[in-house]
Amino acid sequence: MKYLEQYKQIHRGKKYGISGDQLVEPLSKIITKYKSLLDFGAGQSNTATKLSKLLGIESVVLYDPAVIGRDMVPLGAYDTVICTDVMEHVPEEEVSQVLTDIWGYTEEEGEAIFVIALRLAGEVLPNGDNAHCTVQPKEWWESRLREVFVNVSPLPTLSKNYCLIGYKCTKGDIATNGRENPAEVV
């Protein structure tokens, strides 16, 4: 990832990546699969841990390549994958690969839930770039999600004081044309 070292510096210096904690209640009303949960890009938040207690989710994995202790690449697939305040931190040229990775972590009958900011961040990286390197309108994000996931359903507004969009996505046969991975689609 282009900015990985920049994000590691921020995480070492302060509490960062905790915005998902504000989404626990709205996410608890959206999640319908309770066996296993992956928080992809967890930052330093406790969103998934709080959701597991609230919903009785059996297995929780927190993953963030920029946070020591959460940087082990997950194995297997999960009932539910949440990805909150992450995709706007991914450089545009890497978005398709990250979405494909998340698709791979989602069980065949599972769900992936995305919450994406549509504005610049208040945080600046150590190199001077804005922490939200991919700020695009909701139509752009929906189009990128549809390149990977078959069912992409917009979610109701999740926050009144922050410009966010949300999508609940599921796999399916159409996007992959029967292939095992959307990256193989020609």
N, CA, C and O of each residue as an XYZ file, in Angstrom:
744
protein
N       0.841     -1.181      0.000
C       0.000      0.000      0.000
C       0.886      1.243      0.000
O       1.848      1.340      0.762
N       0.556      2.152     -0.834
C       1.353      3.346     -1.057
C       1.640      4.139      0.222
O       2.765      4.598      0.422
N       0.649      4.303      1.078
C       0.799      5.139      2.268
C       0.957      4.345      3.567
O       0.812      4.917      4.647
N       1.242      3.072      3.492
C       1.286      2.231      4.682
C       2.247      2.776      5.748
O       1.882      2.851      6.921
N       3.437      3.146      5.363
C       4.405      3.664      6.345
C       3.918      4.965      6.972
O       4.175      5.223      8.148
N       3.222      5.781      6.198
C       2.658      7.028      6.735
C       1.627      6.734      7.821
O       1.627      7.371      8.874
N       0.747      5.766      7.560
C      -0.278      5.403      8.541
C       0.340      4.745      9.773
O      -0.135      4.962     10.888
N       1.376      3.956      9.591
C       2.058      3.356     10.735
C       2.604      4.444     11.656
O       2.508      4.329     12.878
N       3.178      5.501     11.077
C       3.699      6.611     11.885
C       2.598      7.274     12.693
O       2.783      7.573     13.873
N       1.457      7.503     12.065
C       0.331      8.130     12.781
C      -0.122      7.242     13.931
O      -0.314      7.725     15.047
N      -0.295      5.951     13.674
C      -0.772      5.037     14.718
C       0.212      4.917     15.877
O      -0.203      4.734     17.021
N       1.505      5.018     15.597
C       2.504      4.950     16.668
C       2.464      6.201     17.543
O       2.827      6.154     18.719
N       2.029      7.303     16.974
C       2.091      8.575     17.685
C       0.847      8.971     18.452
O       0.926      9.810     19.349
N      -0.303      8.392     18.127
C      -1.521      8.808     18.821
C      -2.648      7.814     18.590
O      -2.529      6.889     17.786
N      -3.733      8.022     19.302
C      -4.945      7.211     19.121
C      -5.558      7.651     17.796
O      -5.921      8.816     17.635
N      -5.675      6.727     16.851
C      -6.138      7.063     15.508
C      -6.917      5.876     14.945
O      -6.624      4.724     15.266
N      -7.889      6.159     14.123
C      -8.666      5.086     13.507
C      -9.732      4.552     14.441
O      -9.922      3.341     14.553
N     -10.434      5.465     15.117
C     -11.446      5.046     16.086
C     -12.854      5.479     15.684
O     -13.791      5.305     16.463
N     -13.024      6.033     14.496
C     -14.337      6.551     14.090
C     -15.401      5.463     14.006
O     -16.584      5.745     14.196
N     -15.001      4.227     13.725
C     -15.967      3.134     13.632
C     -16.703      2.877     14.930
O     -17.814      2.347     14.917
N     -16.093      3.248     16.065
C     -16.742      3.031     17.357
C     -18.074      3.782     17.447
O     -18.977      3.357     18.168
N     -18.198      4.887     16.724
C     -19.443      5.657     16.708
C     -20.535      4.965     15.892
O     -21.698      5.365     15.935
N     -20.153      3.930     15.152
C     -21.098      3.246     14.265
C     -21.627      1.933     14.831
O     -22.364      1.222     14.148
N     -21.268      1.605     16.052
C     -21.660      0.314     16.620
C     -23.178      0.139     16.597
O     -23.674     -0.881     16.120
N     -23.912      1.113     17.103
C     -25.375      0.971     17.146
C     -25.987      0.846     15.751
O     -26.755     -0.088     15.518
N     -25.677      1.755     14.806
C     -26.276      1.578     13.476
C     -25.848      0.282     12.785
O     -26.655     -0.349     12.103
N     -24.574     -0.123     12.957
C     -24.121     -1.370     12.345
C     -24.833     -2.573     12.955
O     -25.112     -3.549     12.257
N     -25.124     -2.510     14.238
C     -25.797     -3.635     14.905
C     -27.183     -3.888     14.317
O     -27.700     -5.003     14.401
N     -27.782     -2.867     13.728
C     -29.108     -3.005     13.116
C     -29.030     -3.505     11.673
O     -30.045     -3.890     11.092
N     -27.824     -3.499     11.096
C     -27.625     -3.870      9.696
C     -27.079     -5.291      9.566
O     -27.445     -6.018      8.642
N     -26.208     -5.683     10.487
C     -25.574     -7.003     10.434
C     -26.619     -8.090     10.662
O     -27.407     -8.026     11.605
N     -26.609     -9.088      9.780
C     -27.567    -10.194      9.917
C     -26.871    -11.547     10.071
O     -27.540    -12.558     10.289
N     -25.563    -11.583      9.964
C     -24.791    -12.820     10.087
C     -23.957    -12.735     11.361
O     -23.217    -11.772     11.559
N     -24.078    -13.759     12.238
C     -23.484    -13.658     13.564
C     -22.425    -14.699     13.895
O     -21.999    -14.783     15.047
N     -21.993    -15.481     12.940
C     -21.023    -16.540     13.235
C     -19.601    -15.975     13.368
O     -18.908    -16.266     14.343
N     -19.170    -15.173     12.394
C     -17.818    -14.636     12.422
C     -17.789    -13.241     11.813
O     -18.573    -12.922     10.918
N     -16.867    -12.412     12.316
C     -16.785    -11.012     11.896
C     -15.326    -10.629     11.699
O     -14.486    -10.869     12.565
N     -15.037    -10.031     10.552
C     -13.724     -9.456     10.270
C     -13.886     -7.951     10.168
O     -14.699     -7.458      9.386
N     -13.108     -7.220     10.963
C     -13.050     -5.769     10.833
C     -11.811     -5.469     10.002
O     -10.691     -5.475     10.513
N     -12.023     -5.203      8.707
C     -10.948     -4.993      7.749
C     -10.575     -3.514      7.772
O     -11.349     -2.660      7.340
N      -9.374     -3.222      8.284
C      -8.956     -1.828      8.439
C      -9.437     -1.281      9.771
O      -9.915     -0.149      9.845
N      -9.315     -2.072     10.812
C      -9.882     -1.755     12.128
C      -9.287     -0.520     12.783
O      -9.903      0.064     13.675
N      -8.097     -0.117     12.352
C      -7.443      0.988     13.044
C      -7.236      0.609     14.495
O      -6.904     -0.536     14.801
N      -7.429      1.558     15.387
C      -7.320      1.293     16.820
C      -8.698      1.185     17.467
O      -8.819      1.218     18.691
N      -9.723      1.056     16.648
C     -11.090      1.006     17.172
C     -11.393     -0.337     17.828
O     -10.666     -1.316     17.662
N     -12.476     -0.345     18.566
C     -12.988     -1.562     19.189
C     -14.368     -1.880     18.631
O     -15.167     -2.545     19.290
N     -14.649     -1.415     17.439
C     -15.961     -1.588     16.814
C     -16.379     -3.051     16.782
O     -17.474     -3.390     17.232
N     -15.531     -3.912     16.261
C     -15.889     -5.325     16.119
C     -16.069     -6.002     17.471
O     -16.962     -6.833     17.639
N     -15.228     -5.651     18.430
C     -15.347     -6.233     19.771
C     -16.673     -5.830     20.402
O     -17.359     -6.656     21.003
N     -17.025     -4.567     20.263
C     -18.304     -4.086     20.802
C     -19.475     -4.747     20.094
O     -20.460     -5.111     20.737
N     -19.380     -4.907     18.774
C     -20.444     -5.575     18.020
C     -20.583     -7.032     18.443
O     -21.699     -7.543     18.545
N     -19.468     -7.701     18.689
C     -19.533     -9.115     19.077
C     -20.249     -9.272     20.417
O     -21.033    -10.204     20.593
N     -19.986     -8.375     21.354
C     -20.660     -8.432     22.657
C     -22.144     -8.132     22.512
O     -22.985     -8.800     23.114
N     -22.454     -7.138     21.720
C     -23.844     -6.711     21.539
C     -24.673     -7.752     20.792
O     -25.831     -7.991     21.133
N     -24.073     -8.375     19.765
C     -24.818     -9.286     18.896
C     -24.552    -10.769     19.173
O     -25.223    -11.632     18.606
N     -23.595    -11.066     20.026
C     -23.268    -12.457     20.306
C     -22.526    -13.137     19.163
O     -22.725    -14.325     18.905
N     -21.677    -12.387     18.486
C     -20.889    -12.946     17.384
C     -19.797    -13.827     17.969
O     -19.067    -13.416     18.870
N     -19.694    -15.042     17.446
C     -18.814    -16.062     18.011
C     -17.324    -15.775     17.823
O     -16.541    -15.975     18.752
N     -16.921    -15.311     16.643
C     -15.507    -15.166     16.313
C     -15.263    -13.794     15.687
O     -15.957    -13.401     14.750
N     -14.271    -13.068     16.212
C     -13.972    -11.722     15.731
C     -12.485    -11.612     15.413
O     -11.637    -12.046     16.193
N     -12.179    -11.024     14.254
C     -10.796    -10.760     13.866
C     -10.675     -9.275     13.526
O     -11.478     -8.732     12.766
N      -9.663     -8.634     14.098
C      -9.363     -7.236     13.817
C      -8.115     -7.202     12.943
O      -7.078     -7.756     13.305
N      -8.225     -6.546     11.788
C      -7.077     -6.482     10.878
C      -6.826     -5.048     10.447
O      -7.735     -4.348     10.000
N      -5.596     -4.628     10.585
C      -5.147     -3.349     10.051
C      -3.644     -3.441      9.849
O      -2.907     -3.598     10.822
N      -3.171     -3.349      8.615
C      -1.734     -3.505      8.352
C      -0.876     -2.406      8.964
O       0.345     -2.550      9.023
N      -1.485     -1.307      9.423
C      -0.724     -0.197      9.988
C      -0.690     -0.208     11.513
O      -0.075      0.669     12.119
N      -1.346     -1.194     12.147
C      -1.430     -1.226     13.605
C      -0.750     -2.491     14.132
O      -1.160     -3.606     13.810
N       0.286     -2.307     14.940
C       0.993     -3.442     15.530
C       0.007     -4.236     16.382
O      -0.744     -3.675     17.180
N       0.029     -5.549     16.193
C      -0.874     -6.424     16.914
C      -2.155     -6.729     16.150
O      -2.879     -7.668     16.484
N      -2.427     -5.939     15.134
C      -3.599     -6.167     14.283
C      -3.169     -6.337     12.824
O      -4.001     -6.313     11.917
N      -1.888     -6.507     12.611
C      -1.334     -6.511     11.262
C      -1.130     -7.902     10.659
O      -0.538     -8.023      9.587
N      -1.603     -8.935     11.319
C      -1.525    -10.289     10.758
C      -2.620    -10.457      9.704
O      -3.798    -10.238      9.984
N      -2.226    -10.843      8.501
C      -3.199    -11.009      7.415
C      -4.196    -12.098      7.811
O      -3.792    -13.197      8.191
N      -5.496    -11.802      7.725
C      -6.507    -12.791      8.118
C      -6.480    -14.023      7.216
O      -6.064    -13.964      6.058
N      -6.931    -15.122      7.776
C      -7.050    -16.370      7.031
C      -8.517    -16.741      6.936
O      -9.284    -16.485      7.864
N      -8.913    -17.339      5.828
C     -10.269    -17.840      5.684
C     -11.269    -16.779      5.288
O     -10.917    -15.682      4.855
N     -12.536    -17.144      5.452
C     -13.638    -16.249      5.089
C     -14.556    -16.078      6.293
O     -14.570    -16.904      7.205
N     -15.317    -14.998      6.277
C     -16.121    -14.595      7.422
C     -17.568    -14.349      6.993
O     -17.845    -13.954      5.861
N     -18.476    -14.596      7.934
C     -19.898    -14.304      7.727
C     -20.109    -12.841      7.368
O     -20.811    -12.503      6.415
N     -19.476    -11.986      8.166
C     -19.612    -10.542      7.983
C     -18.230     -9.909      7.965
O     -17.379    -10.215      8.800
N     -18.021     -9.025      7.003
C     -16.806     -8.213      6.945
C     -17.262     -6.768      7.023
O     -18.087     -6.327      6.223
N     -16.722     -6.026      7.991
C     -17.010     -4.594      8.037
C     -15.755     -3.840      7.632
O     -14.635     -4.247      7.940
N     -15.967     -2.744      6.944
C     -14.871     -1.921      6.451
C     -15.334     -0.468      6.598
O     -15.945      0.100      5.692
N     -15.029      0.121      7.764
C     -15.532      1.456      8.064
C     -14.394      2.463      8.077
O     -13.367      2.254      8.723
N     -14.593      3.560      7.350
C     -13.593      4.627      7.265
C     -12.238      4.069      6.852
O     -11.221      4.341      7.490
N     -12.237      3.284      5.779
C     -11.015      2.650      5.283
C     -10.797      2.973      3.803
O      -9.717      3.421      3.419
N     -11.800      2.749      2.988
C     -11.615      2.822      1.539
C     -11.134      4.190      1.062
O     -10.404      4.268      0.075
N     -11.521      5.255      1.731
C     -11.063      6.588      1.336
C      -9.579      6.792      1.656
O      -8.972      7.754      1.184
N      -8.995      5.896      2.454
C      -7.559      5.933      2.766
C      -6.741      5.134      1.755
O      -5.511      5.172      1.780
N      -7.413      4.421      0.880
C      -6.742      3.557     -0.099
C      -6.520      4.361     -1.384
O      -7.473      4.931     -1.917
N      -5.295      4.420     -1.890
C      -5.057      5.136     -3.144
C      -5.942      4.585     -4.261
O      -6.175      3.379     -4.340
N      -6.423      5.464     -5.109
C      -7.377      5.086     -6.156
C      -6.903      3.895     -6.983
O      -7.709      3.039     -7.348
N      -5.614      3.830     -7.280
C      -5.095      2.737     -8.103
C      -5.085      1.399     -7.354
O      -4.865      0.356     -7.971
N      -5.317      1.412     -6.044
C      -5.339      0.189     -5.246
C      -6.749     -0.224     -4.817
O      -6.921     -1.292     -4.229
N      -7.751      0.596     -5.098
C      -9.119      0.341     -4.637
C      -9.649     -1.002     -5.140
O     -10.188     -1.779     -4.352
N      -9.509     -1.287     -6.417
C     -10.038     -2.544     -6.970
C      -9.432     -3.763     -6.288
O     -10.141     -4.727     -5.998
N      -8.126     -3.731     -6.028
C      -7.478     -4.868     -5.375
C      -7.967     -5.042     -3.948
O      -8.210     -6.167     -3.510
N      -8.116     -3.940     -3.215
C      -8.591     -4.039     -1.834
C     -10.023     -4.574     -1.808
O     -10.348     -5.411     -0.965
N     -10.880     -4.108     -2.710
C     -12.253     -4.636     -2.773
C     -12.253     -6.120     -3.111
O     -13.049     -6.882     -2.563
N     -11.371     -6.533     -4.007
C     -11.257     -7.952     -4.352
C     -10.791     -8.755     -3.141
O     -11.274     -9.863     -2.910
N      -9.858     -8.207     -2.370
C      -9.411     -8.877     -1.149
C     -10.576     -9.056     -0.175
O     -10.752    -10.131      0.399
N     -11.363     -8.008      0.008
C     -12.504     -8.081      0.923
C     -13.519     -9.090      0.409
O     -14.099     -9.839      1.195
N     -13.739     -9.118     -0.896
C     -14.636    -10.123     -1.502
C     -14.157    -11.521     -1.118
O     -14.964    -12.388     -0.783
N     -12.850    -11.736     -1.166
C     -12.290    -13.044     -0.834
C     -12.446    -13.418      0.631
O     -12.495    -14.601      0.966
N     -12.526    -12.427      1.505
C     -12.718    -12.694      2.937
C     -14.188    -12.881      3.308
O     -14.497    -13.224      4.449
N     -15.089    -12.660      2.361
C     -16.521    -12.757      2.631
C     -17.035    -14.141      2.264
O     -16.850    -14.596      1.135
N     -17.688    -14.818      3.223
C     -18.301    -16.127      2.961
C     -19.245    -16.030      1.758
O     -19.765    -14.958      1.450
N     -19.456    -17.146      1.096
C     -20.331    -17.179     -0.082
C     -21.708    -16.585      0.217
O     -22.250    -15.845     -0.604
N     -22.270    -16.895      1.364
C     -23.583    -16.365      1.753
C     -23.445    -15.215      2.750
O     -24.415    -14.840      3.409
N     -22.248    -14.663      2.858
C     -21.980    -13.618      3.841
C     -22.304    -12.228      3.339
O     -22.911    -12.045      2.284
N     -21.882    -11.256      4.124
C     -22.148     -9.852      3.810
C     -20.906     -9.020      4.095
O     -20.176     -9.275      5.052
N     -20.684     -8.035      3.260
C     -19.611     -7.060      3.474
C     -20.282     -5.698      3.618
O     -21.101     -5.308      2.786
N     -19.934     -4.993      4.660
C     -20.552     -3.698      4.936
C     -19.460     -2.639      4.888
O     -18.455     -2.715      5.595
N     -19.685     -1.660      4.042
C     -18.728     -0.574      3.841
C     -19.324      0.741      4.328
O     -20.494      1.033      4.080
N     -18.516      1.523      5.019
C     -18.873      2.898      5.362
C     -17.699      3.736      4.868
O     -16.559      3.543      5.290
N     -17.998      4.666      3.971
C     -16.954      5.404      3.262
C     -17.197      6.905      3.398
O     -18.308      7.386      3.177
N     -16.147      7.638      3.762
C     -16.238      9.094      3.855
C     -16.115      9.714      2.466
O     -15.370      9.229      1.613
N     -16.858     10.790      2.261
C     -16.892     11.463      0.967
C     -16.211     12.833      0.989
O     -16.412     13.649      0.089
N     -15.418     13.073      2.009
C     -14.746     14.373      2.108
C     -13.326     14.178      2.605
O     -12.953     13.098      3.063
N     -12.548     15.231      2.507
C     -11.180     15.190      3.010
C     -11.187     14.983      4.523
O     -12.136     15.360      5.210
N     -10.133     14.390      5.019
C      -9.994     14.143      6.453
C      -9.465     15.385      7.148
O      -8.895     16.269      6.508
N      -9.652     15.448      8.437
C      -9.036     16.488      9.239
C      -7.571     16.179      9.494
O      -6.805     17.054      9.895
N      -7.186     14.931      9.259
C      -5.814     14.461      9.510
C      -4.957     14.597      8.254
O      -5.415     14.340      7.141
N      -3.714     15.004      8.455
C      -2.735     15.085      7.374
C      -1.642     14.070      7.680
O      -1.202     13.946      8.823
N      -1.212     13.352      6.666
C      -0.148     12.366      6.824
C       1.181     13.075      7.104
O       1.323     14.259      6.797
N       2.147     12.371      7.679
C       3.451     12.985      7.934
C       4.093     13.601      6.692
O       4.874     14.546      6.807
N       3.772     13.077      5.502
C       4.348     13.633      4.272
C       3.598     14.858      3.762
O       3.985     15.439      2.749
N       2.520     15.261      4.457
C       1.762     16.450      4.077
C       0.514     16.168      3.263
O      -0.296     17.074      3.066
N       0.326     14.940      2.780
C      -0.882     14.584      2.030
C      -2.060     14.407      2.980
O      -1.879     14.038      4.140
N      -3.264     14.670      2.486
C      -4.459     14.430      3.281
C      -4.614     12.939      3.516
O      -4.316     12.141      2.627
N      -5.077     12.546      4.703
C      -5.237     11.125      5.041
C      -6.294     10.444      4.169
O      -6.221      9.235      3.951
N      -7.264     11.193      3.673
C      -8.250     10.636      2.733
C      -7.740     10.915      1.323
O      -7.987     11.983      0.762
N      -7.035      9.953      0.763
C      -6.402     10.155     -0.544
C      -7.348      9.865     -1.705
O      -7.069     10.256     -2.839
N      -8.460      9.187     -1.439
C      -9.434      8.905     -2.503
C     -10.794      9.427     -2.068
O     -11.580      8.721     -1.435
N     -11.049     10.668     -2.420
C     -12.330     11.298     -2.119
C     -13.106     11.369     -3.429
O     -12.743     12.095     -4.354
N     -14.181     10.594     -3.476
C     -14.985     10.485     -4.683
C     -16.464     10.549     -4.302
O     -16.810     10.296     -3.148
N     -17.347     10.886     -5.257
C     -18.781     10.905     -4.953
C     -19.333      9.497     -4.770
O     -18.704      8.513     -5.158
N     -20.515      9.417     -4.175
C     -21.112      8.113     -3.879
C     -21.308      7.270     -5.130
O     -21.191      6.046     -5.059
N     -21.599      7.877     -6.265
C     -21.805      7.118     -7.506
C     -20.521      6.397     -7.932
O     -20.566      5.273     -8.433
N     -19.397      7.049     -7.730
C     -18.104      6.452     -8.072
C     -17.863      5.227     -7.205
O     -17.467      4.174     -7.706
N     -18.103      5.362     -5.894
C     -17.893      4.243     -4.978
C     -18.839      3.093     -5.285
O     -18.438      1.929     -5.276
N     -20.091      3.421     -5.555
C     -21.056      2.362     -5.869
C     -20.631      1.599     -7.115
O     -20.751      0.374     -7.168
N     -20.139      2.315     -8.112
C     -19.661      1.673     -9.336
C     -18.491      0.733     -9.043
O     -18.447     -0.378     -9.571
N     -17.538      1.169     -8.204
C     -16.389      0.314     -7.853
C     -16.866     -0.938     -7.113
O     -16.385     -2.038     -7.386
N     -17.802     -0.780     -6.186
C     -18.331     -1.931     -5.443
C     -19.027     -2.914     -6.375
O     -18.890     -4.127     -6.212
N     -19.771     -2.403     -7.348
C     -20.505     -3.263     -8.291
C     -19.570     -4.022     -9.235
O     -19.969     -5.031     -9.816
N     -18.345     -3.555     -9.391
C     -17.368     -4.292    -10.193
C     -16.966     -5.597     -9.511
O     -16.471     -6.512    -10.169
N     -17.175     -5.689     -8.201
C     -16.730     -6.840     -7.423
C     -17.895     -7.620     -6.820
O     -17.912     -8.850     -6.872
N     -18.861     -6.918     -6.251
C     -19.990     -7.563     -5.572
C     -21.233     -7.512     -6.449
O     -21.445     -6.538     -7.170
N     -22.059     -8.562     -6.391
C     -23.290     -8.619     -7.185
C     -24.349     -7.695     -6.612
O     -24.894     -6.846     -7.317
N     -24.631     -7.864     -5.348
C     -25.669     -7.069     -4.699
C     -25.025     -5.958     -3.895
O     -24.269     -6.213     -2.958
N     -25.328     -4.724     -4.266
C     -24.800     -3.556     -3.583
C     -25.991     -2.697     -3.197
O     -26.617     -2.067     -4.049
N     -26.300     -2.677     -1.904
C     -27.469     -1.952     -1.417
C     -27.037     -0.763     -0.570
O     -26.329     -0.931      0.423
N     -27.460      0.442     -0.960
C     -27.144      1.619     -0.135
C     -27.796      1.482      1.240
O     -28.893      0.941      1.370
N     -27.115      1.971      2.240
C     -27.624      1.953      3.611
C     -28.163      3.336      3.964
O     -27.780      4.333      3.353
N     -29.048      3.389      4.948
C     -29.531      4.701      5.390
C     -28.380      5.513      5.966
O     -27.326      4.963      6.285
N     -28.576      6.800      6.098
C     -27.557      7.678      6.654
C     -27.112      7.151      8.005
O     -27.935      6.854      8.871
N     -25.814      7.039      8.176
C     -25.258      6.474      9.397
C     -24.808      7.528     10.398
O     -24.654      7.231     11.583
N     -24.600      8.735      9.942
C     -24.108      9.787     10.823
C     -24.582     11.133     10.308
O     -24.534     11.399      9.107
N     -25.037     11.975     11.213
C     -25.536     13.294     10.812
C     -24.426     14.333     10.689
O     -24.577     15.318      9.968
N     -23.311     14.118     11.391
C     -22.279     15.154     11.412
C     -21.053     14.828     10.563
O     -20.027     15.501     10.670
N     -21.151     13.808      9.727
C     -19.991     13.417      8.923
C     -20.510     12.924      7.581
O     -21.493     12.185      7.530
N     -19.882     13.311      6.532
C     -20.349     12.961      5.188
C     -19.959     11.517      4.864
O     -18.881     11.257      4.329
N     -20.853     10.588      5.195
C     -20.600      9.162      5.013
C     -21.645      8.533      4.107
O     -22.790      8.981      4.046
N     -21.226      7.480      3.400
C     -22.171      6.623      2.708
C     -21.922      5.205      3.187
O     -20.828      4.874      3.643
N     -22.931      4.385      3.080
C     -22.773      3.001      3.483
C     -23.396      2.077      2.469
O     -24.381      2.424      1.818
N     -22.819      0.896      2.333
C     -23.326     -0.124      1.419
C     -23.222     -1.487      2.075
O     -22.247     -1.794      2.762
N     -24.236     -2.291      1.853
C     -24.193     -3.692      2.248
C     -24.073     -4.477      0.958
O     -24.892     -4.321      0.052
N     -23.053     -5.323      0.871
C     -22.758     -6.037     -0.368
C     -22.731     -7.544     -0.117
O     -22.354     -8.005      0.960
N     -23.135     -8.289     -1.127
C     -23.031     -9.743     -1.066
C     -22.401    -10.234     -2.359
O     -22.377     -9.538     -3.374
N     -21.896    -11.449     -2.285
C     -21.224    -12.044     -3.443
C     -22.252    -12.395     -4.509
O     -23.155    -11.603     -4.779
N     -22.131    -13.548     -5.106
C     -23.084    -13.986     -6.106
C     -22.380    -14.376     -7.378
O     -21.175    -14.173     -7.523
N     -23.133    -14.937     -8.300
C     -22.562    -15.483     -9.517
C     -22.400    -14.472    -10.648
O     -21.536    -14.651    -11.507
N     -23.202    -13.428    -10.667
C     -23.202    -12.535    -11.817
C     -21.873    -11.795    -11.964
O     -21.304    -11.768    -13.055
N     -21.374    -11.201    -10.893
C     -20.150    -10.403    -10.988
C     -18.948    -11.247    -11.371
O     -18.019    -10.751    -12.009
N     -18.956    -12.505    -10.994
C     -17.795    -13.341    -11.259
C     -17.976    -14.221    -12.488
O     -17.045    -14.915    -12.896
N     -19.158    -14.197    -13.077
C     -19.447    -15.031    -14.232
C     -19.055    -16.483    -13.992
O     -18.547    -17.160    -14.887
N     -19.303    -16.957    -12.755
C     -19.003    -18.334    -12.417
C     -17.562    -18.566    -12.016
O     -17.208    -19.692    -11.666
N     -16.713    -17.548    -12.050
C     -15.314    -17.706    -11.655
C     -15.204    -17.630    -10.139
O     -16.123    -17.165     -9.464
N     -14.097    -18.081     -9.618
C     -13.908    -18.112     -8.178
C     -13.469    -16.767     -7.606
O     -13.544    -16.579     -6.391
N     -13.020    -15.836     -8.421
C     -12.496    -14.592     -7.929
C     -12.842    -13.485     -8.926
O     -12.651    -13.677    -10.126
N     -13.348    -12.327     -8.467
C     -13.703    -11.267     -9.405
C     -12.510    -10.737    -10.176
O     -12.689    -10.151    -11.244
N     -11.299    -10.923     -9.672
C     -10.114    -10.461    -10.389
C      -9.915    -11.229    -11.690
O      -9.205    -10.776    -12.587
N     -10.550    -12.395    -11.783
C     -10.414    -13.208    -12.990
C     -11.386    -12.793    -14.086
O     -11.287    -13.271    -15.216
N     -12.332    -11.900    -13.761
C     -13.332    -11.478    -14.749
C     -12.647    -10.662    -15.830
O     -11.880     -9.744    -15.541
N     -12.926    -11.001    -17.059
C     -12.304    -10.298    -18.183
C     -13.148     -9.117    -18.595
O     -12.789     -8.398    -19.528
